[in-house]
Amino acid sequence: MKASTPAYTEPLLIDTEKRAVLSHPDLQWDAFDAYLFDIDGTLLRAQGGVHNDAFPESVRQVMAKEISLDRVLLHGNTDTRILAQAFEHAGIERSVWEPYKEAIYERMWTIVDERRKQIEIIVMPGVRASLDHLQKKRRTLGVATGNLELIGWLKVELAGLRDYFNFGGFSDKFEDRGALIGAAAVAARQHSGESSTVCVVGDTPADIAAARSNGLPVIAVSTGSYSLDELLEHKPDIGTTSMLALLESTY
Ligand SMILES: [Mg+2]
């Protein structure tokens, strides 16, 4: 898979007020052995609607049926569950669409890949500097996202961030985010060692819940669609307005 990487543009600072909140005063955000980064709202924002449009479009092409994402909560959800919920809202039984799901996933990827030029990627503030910082400390870096694998990697590649990551966890085999994070943590420990600490980084209450269900620490960053105060209600180990704020809090 080859992608033409667009010129990197420095992101706008979304939060002008720098804030980082730690649940323990001696907690160091950069001291975990491995990190699992969510993609949308955490590493980057992919604008242009290409990914969302690929859901109904692929179902139309593969099954000649109509679905809509209008009533589906997208933030923190997984692609495979979004699809399942959209079918449910359309009154189409699982037994009807399940035989087509691999074909739909593949078509979604093809649609997104064909329209990659319409995807506008904004890298979140401080992401690149944080990844550089963690890489210098020899931390293991992976992505763990509700995206389908090929779509997730494409976004990361378009953002120019692909080289930071050794592995990823994706929703192709898991509708449940907790199961996806669990599998990604196993992959992380294959890189960093059996007893290594694995930290989840995400932008939604669903990321926090998925980390918790696996007994993993979590950094919640409010660069997605939830405010820091909303995220703090779910008690992440660390909450911050951006990776930039967190990074600067260490100096
Ligand atoms: Mg997200």
Residues whose N, C-alpha, C, O or C-beta is under 5 A from the ligand:
A	BS01	MG	D38 I39 D40 G41 T42 G76 D203
